[in-house]
């Protein structure tokens, strides 16, 4: 919701300053909203989750303790 409000404000400002000869279509609020790729990604299985956890752990200097 807050992204839409911010996008709407940005679209209004951009459209007020838009040159209609160069850009025929007005800006939309969605043009200024971040794309949420993580919401569109598919569901991970436990093995994929564990692999990502191990990568993050290694990137942060952690050690793997096997039981």
C-alpha positions in Angstrom: 0.0 0.0 0.0 2.8 2.4 0.9 4.6 1.5 -2.3 1.5 2.5 -4.3 1.2 5.8 -2.6 4.8 6.7 -3.2 4.5 5.5 -6.8 1.4 7.7 -7.2 3.2 10.8 -6.0 6.2 10.1 -8.3 3.9 9.5 -11.2 2.1 12.8 -10.6 5.4 14.7 -10.4 6.8 13.0 -13.5 3.6 13.6 -15.5 3.5 17.3 -14.6 7.0 17.6 -16.0 6.6 15.1 -18.9 7.0 16.3 -22.5 4.0 14.9 -24.3 5.8 15.1 -27.6 8.6 12.8 -26.4 6.6 10.5 -24.2 3.0 10.1 -25.4 1.8 7.8 -22.6 1.7 9.1 -19.1 3.6 7.5 -16.3 1.7 5.0 -14.0 2.4 4.5 -10.3 3.6 1.0 -11.1 6.5 2.5 -13.1 7.9 3.7 -9.9 7.2 0.7 -7.7 9.9 -1.9 -6.9 9.5 -5.3 -8.5 9.0 -8.0 -6.0 10.6 -10.9 -7.5 10.8 -12.9 -4.3 6.9 -13.0 -4.1 6.7 -14.4 -7.6 9.3 -17.1 -7.2 8.2 -20.7 -6.8 8.1 -22.5 -3.5 11.3 -24.2 -2.4 11.7 -27.7 -1.2 13.7 -28.5 2.0 16.8 -29.4 0.1 16.8 -26.1 -1.8 16.3 -24.2 1.5 19.2 -26.0 3.1 21.5 -25.2 0.2 20.7 -21.5 0.4 21.2 -21.6 4.2 24.6 -23.2 3.7 25.6 -20.6 1.1 24.6 -17.7 3.4 26.4 -19.4 6.3 29.6 -19.7 4.2 29.4 -16.2 3.0 29.2 -14.9 6.6 32.1 -17.0 7.6 30.2 -19.6 9.5 31.1 -23.2 9.9 29.0 -26.3 9.2 28.5 -28.6 12.2 27.3 -32.0 11.1 25.5 -34.1 13.7 
